[in-house]
Amino acid sequence: MDFLGLLRYTEITMKIQEILDRGVERVYPSREALEKALKSGKKLKFYAGFDPSAKSLHIGNAIQLAKLSQLQEAGHEVIFLIGDFTGMIGDPSGKAAARQQLDRAAVKANAKLWKKQASAWISFSGRNAAEVKYNSKWYDKMSVEDFIRLGSNFTVQQMIIRDMFQERLKEEKPIYLHEFLYPLIQGYDSVAMEIDGEVGGNDQTFNMLAGRDLVKALTGKEKFVITSKLLVDSEGKKMGKTTGNIVNLDETPENMYGQIMAWPDSILSIAFELCTKLSYQEVKKVQERLRDTTLNPRDFKMKLAHEITKIYHGDKKADAAEAHFVKTIQKKETPDEMETVKIKASNIIEVLVEAKLASSKSEARRLLEQKGIKVNGEIITDANYEISTSSVVQKGKREYRRIVK
């Protein structure tokens, strides 16, 4: 093997190791089997599915996008699946109660900007372009007879053993039939797209393995499943929409940076591994340094916040977000630039709603009660407070409005 050949072989080997190791919880049927397939030279087809239950993807979704990116860079085909059909059902995974069901219009509206957000990680153009698919394409054509035949591949016992369903049974909470059937529906995505593998969080293991069983039963093929580690807080709780501590990808640079700075120190090591584009070697060096108790975690957190903000907004806006954070949070100064809003109302409740610092009057009252509102640097708790002249209104630590009368 000549020098260039050796260099190429080393590069491919490193990419395969990153696919197998970085942020990976487990591989089915085994790590060794997937490694063999990746080294075979065959172009494999992998996908990750995302149900549009909100208008923006979030940092937790980006963990799966990062794995798709690694597979794409290694020359494999990747599919960004938007679950516009499954999104109307609602995935019960990890839920103590049924999700609110969405209609098709709401699901499509939620997914409108998802491809653009996903493009921060995977490429939808060029020689090995990622493909966008919607699972309504095959489910809209499925008859009742087809669906019942599909269901014959699973037993009630297989579904009812899920931890969340067992918990609901103990607590005498309802398990709706559409939730019960969700793994079957998600599982068929793998068959419809004729994929070789699926990527998902370890909380999706049951659903992904249902797909693996279905692929084997209907096609006789093997399906690889890569389950990723989750971004969890210091109490081991998943950072997500349900817990209210997730970072959406449509956040402004300043909000994104500031929200990451609010993460607990204990999350830093896993966040560098799951959420950044730093090389795996760089991540390992950072993780090693994080074990040094003489170093200030704040400096690592600022690097993390900058790295993540840069992915979605670019270097310049990440730099500006960092400068904004240093000035307004660390030095507690008022920013030079902020949105100016002309408002006729004087009552603080109405001002907060009109300035879009609160979505409703009830939220505005909660913000006041929680001491989350300042006017010209003074904390305001009185719902009857009147703003008579032009003022700076601050919500929390990062959001400002210059109110002009």
C-alpha positions as CSV (number, residue, x, y, z in Angstrom):
1,M,0.0,0.0,0.0
2,D,1.5,3.4,-1.0
3,F,1.5,6.5,1.2
4,L,-1.7,8.0,-0.2
5,G,-3.5,4.6,0.1
6,L,-2.3,4.3,3.7
7,L,-3.5,7.8,4.4
8,R,-6.9,7.1,2.9
9,Y,-7.2,3.8,4.8
10,T,-6.3,5.5,8.1
11,E,-8.9,8.3,7.5
12,I,-11.7,5.7,6.7
13,T,-10.7,3.7,9.8
14,M,-10.9,6.8,12.0
15,K,-14.4,7.7,10.6
16,I,-15.6,4.2,11.2
17,Q,-14.4,4.3,14.8
18,E,-16.2,7.6,15.4
19,I,-19.4,6.2,14.0
20,L,-19.1,3.2,16.3
21,D,-18.0,5.1,19.5
22,R,-18.9,8.7,19.6
23,G,-22.0,9.2,21.6
24,V,-23.1,5.6,21.1
25,E,-24.9,3.7,23.8
26,R,-25.3,0.4,22.0
27,V,-25.3,-1.2,18.6
28,Y,-27.7,-4.0,17.4
29,P,-27.2,-6.8,16.6
30,S,-23.6,-6.0,17.7
31,R,-20.8,-3.5,17.3
32,E,-18.7,-6.1,15.6
33,A,-21.4,-6.8,13.0
34,L,-21.8,-3.2,12.1
35,E,-18.0,-2.6,12.0
36,K,-17.7,-5.5,9.5
37,A,-20.5,-4.0,7.3
38,L,-18.9,-0.5,7.4
39,K,-15.5,-1.9,6.4
40,S,-17.0,-4.0,3.6
41,G,-17.0,-1.1,1.2
42,K,-20.7,-1.5,0.6
43,K,-22.8,1.7,0.6
44,L,-25.3,1.4,3.4
45,K,-28.6,3.3,3.9
46,F,-29.3,4.8,7.3
47,Y,-32.1,7.0,8.5
48,A,-33.2,9.0,11.6
49,G,-36.9,9.9,12.0
50,F,-38.3,13.1,13.6
51,D,-41.9,13.6,14.5
52,P,-43.0,17.3,14.0
53,S,-44.5,17.9,17.4
54,A,-43.0,21.4,17.6
55,K,-42.0,24.1,15.1
56,S,-38.3,23.7,15.7
57,L,-35.8,20.9,16.0
58,H,-33.8,21.0,19.2
59,I,-30.4,20.1,20.5
60,G,-31.5,16.6,21.4
61,N,-32.5,16.0,17.7
62,A,-29.2,17.3,16.6
63,I,-27.5,14.3,18.3
64,Q,-29.1,12.1,15.7
65,L,-28.2,14.5,12.9
66,A,-24.6,14.4,14.1
67,K,-24.5,10.6,13.7
68,L,-26.1,10.9,10.2
69,S,-23.4,13.4,9.3
70,Q,-20.7,11.0,10.3
71,L,-22.3,8.3,8.2
72,Q,-22.7,10.6,5.3
73,E,-19.0,11.7,5.5
74,A,-18.0,8.1,5.4
75,G,-19.9,7.7,2.0
76,H,-23.1,6.1,3.2
77,E,-26.6,7.1,2.1
78,V,-28.6,9.0,4.8
79,I,-32.3,9.8,5.0
80,F,-33.9,12.6,7.1
81,L,-37.4,11.3,7.7
82,I,-40.1,13.7,8.8
83,G,-42.8,11.7,10.5
84,D,-45.8,13.7,9.3
85,F,-48.0,10.6,9.8
86,T,-46.5,9.3,13.0
87,G,-46.4,12.9,14.3
88,M,-50.2,12.9,14.3
89,I,-50.3,9.8,16.5
90,G,-47.7,10.9,19.1
91,D,-44.8,8.7,20.3
92,P,-45.6,7.4,23.8
93,S,-41.9,6.7,24.6
94,G,-41.1,7.9,28.1
95,K,-44.5,9.5,28.6
96,A,-46.6,9.0,31.7
97,A,-49.7,10.2,29.8
98,A,-50.8,10.3,26.2
99,R,-49.5,13.1,24.0
100,Q,-51.9,15.6,22.5
101,Q,-52.7,14.5,19.0
102,L,-52.0,16.9,16.1
103,D,-53.9,17.3,12.8
104,R,-52.0,17.1,9.5
105,A,-52.0,20.9,9.0
106,A,-50.3,21.4,12.3
107,V,-47.8,18.7,11.6
108,K,-46.8,20.1,8.2
109,A,-46.6,23.7,9.6
110,N,-44.3,22.5,12.4
111,A,-41.9,20.8,9.9
112,K,-41.7,23.8,7.5
113,L,-38.2,24.9,8.5
114,W,-36.8,21.5,9.6
115,K,-34.7,20.8,6.4
116,K,-33.0,24.2,6.7
117,Q,-32.2,23.5,10.4
118,A,-31.0,19.9,9.6
119,S,-28.6,21.3,7.0
120,A,-26.4,22.6,9.8
121,W,-25.3,19.0,10.0
122,I,-26.1,17.0,6.9
123,S,-25.8,18.1,3.2
124,F,-28.8,18.0,1.0
125,S,-26.8,18.7,-2.2
126,G,-23.7,17.4,-3.9
127,R,-22.6,13.9,-4.8
128,N,-23.9,12.1,-1.8
129,A,-26.9,14.3,-0.9
130,A,-29.1,13.4,2.0
131,E,-32.7,12.7,1.1
132,V,-35.8,14.1,2.8
133,K,-38.8,11.7,3.1
134,Y,-42.2,12.0,4.7
135,N,-43.8,8.8,6.1
136,S,-47.3,9.8,5.0
137,K,-46.2,8.8,1.5
138,W,-46.6,5.1,2.3
139,Y,-49.1,5.2,5.2
140,D,-51.7,7.2,3.1
141,K,-51.7,4.3,0.6
142,M,-52.0,1.6,3.3
143,S,-55.4,-0.2,3.5
144,V,-57.0,-1.4,6.7
145,E,-56.4,-5.0,5.5
146,D,-52.6,-4.1,5.0
147,F,-52.5,-2.7,8.4
148,I,-54.1,-5.7,10.1
149,R,-51.7,-8.0,8.3
150,L,-48.8,-5.8,9.5
151,G,-50.1,-6.1,13.1
152,S,-50.0,-9.9,12.8
153,N,-46.2,-9.7,13.2
154,F,-46.4,-8.7,16.8
155,T,-48.1,-9.9,20.0
156,V,-49.9,-8.0,22.7
157,Q,-47.3,-9.3,25.1
158,Q,-44.5,-7.8,23.1
159,M,-46.0,-4.3,23.4
160,I,-47.4,-4.4,26.9
161,I,-44.0,-5.2,28.5
162,R,-42.8,-1.6,27.8
163,D,-41.8,0.1,31.1
164,M,-44.0,3.1,30.5
165,F,-47.1,0.9,29.9
166,Q,-46.4,-1.1,33.0
167,E,-46.1,2.1,35.0
168,R,-49.4,3.3,33.7
169,L,-51.1,0.0,34.5
170,K,-49.8,0.2,38.1
171,E,-51.1,3.7,38.4
172,E,-54.4,2.8,36.6
173,K,-53.8,5.3,33.9
174,P,-55.2,4.7,30.4
175,I,-53.1,3.2,27.5
176,Y,-54.7,4.3,24.3
177,L,-54.7,1.9,21.3
178,H,-53.0,4.4,19.0
179,E,-50.1,4.6,21.5
180,F,-50.0,0.9,21.8
181,L,-49.6,0.6,18.0
182,Y,-47.0,3.3,17.6
183,P,-43.9,1.0,17.5
184,L,-45.5,-1.0,14.8
185,I,-46.1,2.2,12.7
186,Q,-42.6,3.5,13.3
187,G,-41.2,0.0,12.6
188,Y,-42.7,-0.1,9.1
189,D,-40.8,3.0,8.1
190,S,-37.7,0.8,7.9
191,V,-39.4,-1.7,5.6
192,A,-40.9,1.0,3.4
193,M,-37.6,2.7,2.8
194,E,-35.6,-0.5,2.5
195,I,-33.0,0.7,4.9
196,D,-29.9,-1.0,6.4
197,G,-29.9,0.9,9.7
198,E,-31.5,3.4,12.0
199,V,-30.2,6.0,14.3
200,G,-32.0,7.2,17.4
201,G,-31.7,8.0,21.1
202,N,-31.6,5.2,23.6
203,D,-35.1,6.1,24.7
204,Q,-36.2,5.0,21.2
205,T,-34.7,1.5,21.5
206,F,-38.0,-0.3,21.8
207,N,-39.4,1.4,18.6
208,M,-36.3,0.8,16.6
209,L,-36.0,-2.8,17.6
210,A,-39.7,-3.3,16.6
211,G,-38.6,-2.0,13.2
212,R,-35.7,-4.5,13.2
213,D,-38.1,-7.4,14.0
214,L,-40.4,-6.2,11.2
215,V,-37.6,-6.0,8.6
216,K,-36.4,-9.5,9.4
217,A,-40.0,-10.9,9.3
218,L,-41.0,-9.2,6.0
219,T,-37.7,-9.1,4.1
220,G,-35.4,-11.5,5.8
221,K,-32.7,-8.7,6.0
222,E,-30.6,-7.6,8.9
223,K,-31.2,-4.1,10.3
224,F,-28.6,-2.3,12.3
225,V,-29.7,0.0,15.1
226,I,-27.4,2.6,16.6
227,T,-28.8,4.0,19.9
228,S,-27.1,7.2,21.1
229,K,-26.5,8.5,24.6
230,L,-28.9,11.1,25.8
231,L,-28.2,14.7,26.8
232,V,-29.2,14.4,30.5
233,D,-29.0,16.9,33.3
234,S,-27.3,16.5,36.7
235,E,-30.3,14.5,38.0
236,G,-30.2,12.1,35.0
237,K,-33.4,13.7,33.4
238,K,-33.5,14.0,29.6
239,M,-33.1,17.5,28.4
240,G,-36.2,17.9,26.2
241,K,-39.4,19.7,25.4
242,T,-41.2,17.9,28.2
243,T,-38.8,19.0,30.9
244,G,-38.6,22.5,29.5
245,N,-34.8,22.8,29.5
246,I,-34.0,22.1,25.9
247,V,-32.4,24.6,23.4
248,N,-34.4,25.0,20.2
249,L,-32.5,25.4,17.0
250,D,-34.5,28.5,16.0
251,E,-33.3,30.4,19.1
252,T,-31.6,33.7,18.5
253,P,-27.8,33.5,18.9
254,E,-28.0,35.4,22.2
255,N,-30.6,33.2,23.7
256,M,-29.0,30.0,22.5
257,Y,-25.6,31.0,24.0
258,G,-27.3,32.1,27.2
259,Q,-29.4,29.0,27.6
260,I,-26.3,26.8,27.2
261,M,-24.5,28.9,29.8
262,A,-27.4,28.0,32.2
263,W,-26.7,24.3,31.8
264,P,-25.3,22.5,34.9
265,D,-21.5,21.9,35.0
266,S,-22.1,18.1,35.2
267,I,-23.4,18.1,31.6
268,L,-20.3,19.6,30.0
269,S,-18.4,16.4,29.2
270,I,-21.3,14.6,27.4
271,A,-22.4,17.9,25.7
272,F,-19.0,18.3,24.0
273,E,-19.3,14.8,22.7
274,L,-22.9,14.9,21.5
275,C,-23.5,18.5,20.5
276,T,-20.4,19.9,18.9
277,K,-18.4,19.5,15.7
278,L,-15.1,19.4,17.4
279,S,-13.1,16.4,16.3
280,Y,-13.4,13.3,18.4
281,Q,-9.7,13.7,19.4
282,E,-10.4,17.3,20.6
283,V,-13.5,16.2,22.5
284,K,-11.4,13.6,24.4
285,K,-8.8,16.2,25.3
286,V,-11.6,18.5,26.6
287,Q,-13.1,15.7,28.6
288,E,-9.7,14.9,30.1
289,R,-9.2,18.6,31.1
290,L,-12.7,18.7,32.6
291,R,-11.5,16.2,35.2
292,D,-8.9,18.7,36.4
293,T,-10.7,20.3,39.4
294,T,-8.3,23.3,39.4
295,L,-9.8,24.6,36.1
296,N,-12.9,26.8,36.0
297,P,-15.9,25.0,34.5
298,R,-17.2,28.4,33.3
299,D,-14.4,28.7,30.7
300,F,-15.3,25.3,29.3
301,K,-19.0,26.2,29.3
302,M,-18.3,29.4,27.3
303,K,-16.4,27.3,24.8
304,L,-19.3,24.9,24.6
305,A,-21.8,27.7,24.1
306,H,-19.7,29.3,21.4
307,E,-19.1,26.0,19.6
308,I,-22.9,25.1,19.5
309,T,-24.0,28.6,18.6
310,K,-21.5,28.7,15.8
311,I,-23.0,25.6,14.2
312,Y,-26.4,27.2,13.8
313,H,-25.6,30.9,13.4
314,G,-21.9,31.1,12.2
315,D,-18.7,32.4,13.7
316,K,-19.6,36.1,13.7
317,K,-22.9,35.8,15.4
318,A,-21.5,33.3,17.9
319,D,-18.8,35.9,18.7
320,A,-21.4,38.6,19.1
321,A,-23.6,36.4,21.3
322,E,-20.6,35.7,23.6
323,A,-19.8,39.5,23.8
324,H,-23.5,40.1,24.6
325,F,-23.4,37.5,27.4
326,V,-20.2,38.9,28.9
327,K,-21.6,42.4,28.9
328,T,-25.2,41.8,30.1
329,I,-24.7,38.8,32.4
330,Q,-21.2,38.7,33.7
331,K,-20.8,42.5,33.8
332,K,-24.5,43.1,34.3
333,E,-24.6,46.0,31.8
334,T,-27.5,46.9,29.5
335,P,-26.8,46.0,25.9
336,D,-26.2,48.8,23.4
337,E,-28.5,47.2,20.8
338,M,-32.0,45.9,21.6
339,E,-35.4,45.7,19.9
340,T,-37.3,48.9,20.1
341,V,-41.1,48.6,20.4
342,K,-43.6,51.5,20.2
343,I,-46.4,50.8,22.6
344,K,-49.5,52.8,23.7
345,A,-50.3,50.8,26.7
346,S,-48.9,51.7,30.1
347,N,-49.9,48.8,32.4
348,I,-46.9,46.4,32.8
349,I,-49.1,43.4,32.0
350,E,-50.2,44.8,28.6
351,V,-46.7,46.1,27.9
352,L,-45.2,42.6,28.4
353,V,-47.8,41.0,26.0
354,E,-47.5,43.7,23.3
355,A,-43.7,43.6,23.5
356,K,-43.9,39.8,23.1
357,L,-42.0,39.2,26.3
358,A,-45.0,37.2,27.5
359,S,-47.4,35.1,25.3
360,S,-50.4,36.0,27.5
361,K,-51.6,38.1,30.4
362,S,-51.5,35.1,32.7
363,E,-47.8,34.4,31.7
364,A,-47.0,38.1,32.3
365,R,-48.4,37.8,35.8
366,R,-46.4,34.7,36.5
367,L,-43.2,36.5,35.4
368,L,-43.9,39.3,37.8
369,E,-44.7,37.0,40.6
370,Q,-41.4,35.1,39.9
371,K,-39.4,38.4,39.9
372,G,-38.5,37.8,36.3
373,I,-39.2,41.4,35.1
374,K,-37.1,44.5,35.5
375,V,-37.9,48.1,34.3
376,N,-34.8,50.3,34.0
377,G,-32.9,47.8,36.2
378,E,-35.5,47.6,39.0
379,I,-37.4,44.4,39.7
380,I,-41.2,44.8,39.2
381,T,-43.7,42.6,41.0
382,D,-46.8,44.8,41.0
383,A,-49.3,43.9,38.2
384,N,-50.7,47.4,38.4
385,Y,-47.3,49.1,37.7
386,E,-47.5,51.8,35.0
387,I,-44.8,52.7,32.5
388,S,-45.2,56.4,31.8
389,T,-42.1,57.2,29.8
390,S,-39.7,55.4,27.5
391,S,-38.1,52.6,29.4
392,V,-35.9,49.4,29.1
393,V,-37.9,46.3,30.0
394,Q,-35.9,43.2,30.8
395,K,-37.2,39.6,31.0
396,G,-35.0,37.2,32.8
397,K,-31.3,37.6,32.2
398,R,-31.2,37.9,28.4
399,E,-34.2,39.5,26.8
400,Y,-34.5,43.2,26.5
401,R,-37.0,45.7,24.9
402,R,-36.7,49.4,24.6
403,I,-40.2,50.6,25.1
404,V,-41.0,53.9,23.3
405,K,-44.2,55.7,24.2
